Amino acid sequence: MNDFSTPPEATFNSSVNKMVTASVVSGVVFIVAVAAIIYAIINCAKKAGSIPISARIVGSVDSTSKDSNQVAIDVRADQFPVKVDFPTTIKGFLSNMAREKPIAFSPKQIAEFTNNYNPANLLGSGAFGVVYKGLLVDGVEVAVKVLTNNNSAKIVEEQFMAEVGTLGRICHMNLVRLYGFCFDPELKALVYEYMENGSLDKLLFDENKQVDLEKLHDIAVQIAQGLAYLHEGCGKRIIHYDIKPENVLLDENLNPKVADFGLAKLCNRGSSHMVLTNVRGTAGYAAPDVWKPYPVTHKCDVYSFGIVLFEIVGRRRHLDVNANESSEWLPKWTWNMYNKNELAVLVSRCGIEEKDREKAERMFLVALLCIQNSPEERPLMSNVVMMLEGHMMIPPPPFPFEHGQSPPRNLSQRSGTDEDSNTSASSTKTSKINEIELAAVE
């Protein structure tokens, strides 16, 4: 039975009382919440420093800040006594950006950098020019290469365009940096970063300089990384064409950087071949395909690196006419010892300690792969890096030479044959092939 004794007015009054109570409670909660927010803001301001009340909050918590309680604010000079040195920061940033691309210097600036071509600053000279140590106005040491060629202005211009056109568009820790250039009717010059320890050949072939195999291995890996970048990491593939110890420079920590891009060429990544109108490279380091009348690929750099790798691990020139016939040409000697399962003996005869034997054998095996007579058999430089570092298995090298040929006995031991790069690929090419192409019989 339902209870109808409670009047409707009582029920209504009870509902109103509950609503009023709920409103009062909500108001109190709201006031407490606002007070808490104000307290939190003031507390944050105290932690961030003495911030005036006029500071305008413009953002949320800065997630990159060390103190997650700090709030992003509109920093205005008229509000804060603390100096905010944004202009200096921006100036430095823009200055660094400007140095990322080669700068066009005037002949007067080049003279100032080299102290008017002071003979005391002369670093070296070659067929294409002389190199001076210089100093930029901000105190940065540089190497200034003044291009000269008494026989052909066209050759000078070609080398200039090769250097600026390649180094001017790339950046890698194992490629020498081009700061700027001068192209004037009276002067063509290139300004590079200065490398304190000179070229790699001075380290390898100077008996007074002792470097352990660990560092030599590191040098080899870094050279390979630089070449891998040229071949596979650029928008356009760059072929160097003249890899040799004289064209690898060392900084103060003996980190190598590939230099001298005077013979370099750009080619589209999709194009695997390039037809040469002139023979390129240095005798003994140039691949056999460079001397033959068919298209040349980036694999010619792989061959040259292989020869350099032999010299790095062997600490000797790849060809030593004063050695006995069996060890005269290091690639042939290495192959013969490998073929007889005596690489350990070769490593020992090269003066390498037992603790470094495995690493040295790995370097010899990679070198044999790099100097394969057929360009298609040579590995990519990125794979060379992984094999040298032990991250990729090294396949057994096949016989690397062209049958029926022997290494020349009259190959010059001097570093550069820049003149060789100008040799016409004409009737003289046949004799050059017979004289210079390195191959061996088993």
MOVEN-V93860 format. One record per residue. N is the residue number from 0. RES is the residue in three letters. PSI is psi as a letter, one per 40 degrees, with the letter a starting at -180 (* if undefined). Layout:
# MOVEN-V93860
[[N RES PSI] [N RES PSI]]
This chain:
# MOVEN-V93860
[[0 MET h] [1 ASN i] [2 ASP h] [3 PHE e] [4 SER d] [5 THR h] [6 PRO i] [7 PRO d] [8 GLU d] [9 ALA d] [10 THR d] [11 PHE d] [12 ASN d] [13 SER d] [14 SER d] [15 VAL d] [16 ASN d] [17 LYS d] [18 MET d] [19 VAL d] [20 THR d] [21 ALA d] [22 SER d] [23 VAL d] [24 VAL d] [25 SER d] [26 GLY d] [27 VAL d] [28 VAL d] [29 PHE d] [30 ILE d] [31 VAL d] [32 ALA d] [33 VAL d] [34 ALA d] [35 ALA d] [36 ILE d] [37 ILE d] [38 TYR d] [39 ALA d] [40 ILE d] [41 ILE d] [42 ASN d] [43 CYS d] [44 ALA d] [45 LYS d] [46 LYS d] [47 ALA e] [48 GLY a] [49 SER g] [50 ILE h] [51 PRO i] [52 ILE d] [53 SER e] [54 ALA h] [55 ARG h] [56 ILE h] [57 VAL e] [58 GLY a] [59 SER a] [60 VAL h] [61 ASP h] [62 SER e] [63 THR e] [64 SER i] [65 LYS d] [66 ASP h] [67 SER e] [68 ASN e] [69 GLN i] [70 VAL h] [71 ALA h] [72 ILE i] [73 ASP h] [74 VAL h] [75 ARG h] [76 ALA d] [77 ASP e] [78 GLN d] [79 PHE h] [80 PRO e] [81 VAL h] [82 LYS h] [83 VAL h] [84 ASP f] [85 PHE d] [86 PRO d] [87 THR d] [88 THR d] [89 ILE d] [90 LYS d] [91 GLY d] [92 PHE d] [93 LEU d] [94 SER d] [95 ASN d] [96 MET d] [97 ALA d] [98 ARG e] [99 GLU d] [100 LYS i] [101 PRO i] [102 ILE i] [103 ALA h] [104 PHE i] [105 SER i] [106 PRO d] [107 LYS d] [108 GLN d] [109 ILE d] [110 ALA d] [111 GLU d] [112 PHE d] [113 THR e] [114 ASN f] [115 ASN f] [116 TYR f] [117 ASN h] [118 PRO d] [119 ALA e] [120 ASN e] [121 LEU h] [122 LEU d] [123 GLY i] [124 SER i] [125 GLY a] [126 ALA d] [127 PHE e] [128 GLY a] [129 VAL i] [130 VAL h] [131 TYR i] [132 LYS h] [133 GLY i] [134 LEU h] [135 LEU i] [136 VAL d] [137 ASP e] [138 GLY e] [139 VAL h] [140 GLU h] [141 VAL i] [142 ALA h] [143 VAL h] [144 LYS h] [145 VAL h] [146 LEU h] [147 THR i] [148 ASN h] [149 ASN e] [150 ASN d] [151 SER h] [152 ALA d] [153 LYS d] [154 ILE d] [155 VAL d] [156 GLU d] [157 GLU d] [158 GLN d] [159 PHE d] [160 MET d] [161 ALA d] [162 GLU d] [163 VAL d] [164 GLY d] [165 THR c] [166 LEU d] [167 GLY e] [168 ARG e] [169 ILE i] [170 CYS h] [171 HIS i] [172 MET e] [173 ASN f] [174 LEU h] [175 VAL i] [176 ARG h] [177 LEU h] [178 TYR d] [179 GLY a] [180 PHE i] [181 CYS h] [182 PHE h] [183 ASP i] [184 PRO d] [185 GLU e] [186 LEU h] [187 LYS h] [188 ALA i] [189 LEU h] [190 VAL h] [191 TYR i] [192 GLU i] [193 TYR h] [194 MET h] [195 GLU d] [196 ASN e] [197 GLY a] [198 SER i] [199 LEU d] [200 ASP d] [201 LYS d] [202 LEU d] [203 LEU d] [204 PHE e] [205 ASP h] [206 GLU e] [207 ASN e] [208 LYS h] [209 GLN h] [210 VAL h] [211 ASP i] [212 LEU d] [213 GLU d] [214 LYS d] [215 LEU d] [216 HIS d] [217 ASP d] [218 ILE d] [219 ALA d] [220 VAL d] [221 GLN d] [222 ILE d] [223 ALA d] [224 GLN d] [225 GLY d] [226 LEU d] [227 ALA d] [228 TYR d] [229 LEU d] [230 HIS d] [231 GLU e] [232 GLY e] [233 CYS i] [234 GLY d] [235 LYS h] [236 ARG h] [237 ILE h] [238 ILE h] [239 HIS d] [240 TYR e] [241 ASP f] [242 ILE h] [243 LYS i] [244 PRO d] [245 GLU e] [246 ASN e] [247 VAL h] [248 LEU i] [249 LEU h] [250 ASP a] [251 GLU d] [252 ASN e] [253 LEU f] [254 ASN h] [255 PRO i] [256 LYS h] [257 VAL h] [258 ALA a] [259 ASP g] [260 PHE f] [261 GLY d] [262 LEU e] [263 ALA i] [264 LYS i] [265 LEU i] [266 CYS i] [267 ASN i] [268 ARG d] [269 GLY e] [270 SER h] [271 SER e] [272 HIS i] [273 MET h] [274 VAL h] [275 LEU h] [276 THR d] [277 ASN i] [278 VAL h] [279 ARG i] [280 GLY a] [281 THR h] [282 ALA h] [283 GLY d] [284 TYR d] [285 ALA i] [286 ALA i] [287 PRO d] [288 ASP d] [289 VAL d] [290 TRP e] [291 LYS i] [292 PRO f] [293 TYR i] [294 PRO i] [295 VAL i] [296 THR a] [297 HIS e] [298 LYS e] [299 CYS d] [300 ASP d] [301 VAL d] [302 TYR d] [303 SER d] [304 PHE d] [305 GLY d] [306 ILE d] [307 VAL d] [308 LEU d] [309 PHE d] [310 GLU d] [311 ILE d] [312 VAL d] [313 GLY e] [314 ARG f] [315 ARG i] [316 ARG i] [317 HIS d] [318 LEU h] [319 ASP h] [320 VAL e] [321 ASN e] [322 ALA i] [323 ASN i] [324 GLU d] [325 SER d] [326 SER e] [327 GLU d] [328 TRP h] [329 LEU d] [330 PRO d] [331 LYS d] [332 TRP d] [333 THR d] [334 TRP d] [335 ASN d] [336 MET d] [337 TYR d] [338 ASN d] [339 LYS e] [340 ASN f] [341 GLU f] [342 LEU d] [343 ALA d] [344 VAL d] [345 LEU d] [346 VAL d] [347 SER d] [348 ARG e] [349 CYS e] [350 GLY f] [351 ILE h] [352 GLU i] [353 GLU d] [354 LYS d] [355 ASP e] [356 ARG d] [357 GLU d] [358 LYS d] [359 ALA d] [360 GLU d] [361 ARG d] [362 MET d] [363 PHE d] [364 LEU d] [365 VAL d] [366 ALA d] [367 LEU d] [368 LEU d] [369 CYS d] [370 ILE f] [371 GLN h] [372 ASN d] [373 SER h] [374 PRO d] [375 GLU d] [376 GLU e] [377 ARG i] [378 PRO i] [379 LEU i] [380 MET d] [381 SER d] [382 ASN d] [383 VAL d] [384 VAL d] [385 MET d] [386 MET d] [387 LEU d] [388 GLU e] [389 GLY e] [390 HIS e] [391 MET h] [392 MET h] [393 ILE h] [394 PRO i] [395 PRO h] [396 PRO h] [397 PRO i] [398 PHE h] [399 PRO e] [400 PHE i] [401 GLU h] [402 HIS i] [403 GLY e] [404 GLN i] [405 SER i] [406 PRO i] [407 PRO i] [408 ARG e] [409 ASN f] [410 LEU h] [411 SER i] [412 GLN e] [413 ARG i] [414 SER d] [415 GLY h] [416 THR g] [417 ASP d] [418 GLU d] [419 ASP d] [420 SER e] [421 ASN e] [422 THR h] [423 SER h] [424 ALA g] [425 SER b] [426 SER d] [427 THR e] [428 LYS d] [429 THR d] [430 SER d] [431 LYS d] [432 ILE d] [433 ASN d] [434 GLU d] [435 ILE d] [436 GLU h] [437 LEU h] [438 ALA i] [439 ALA i] [440 VAL i] [441 GLU *]]
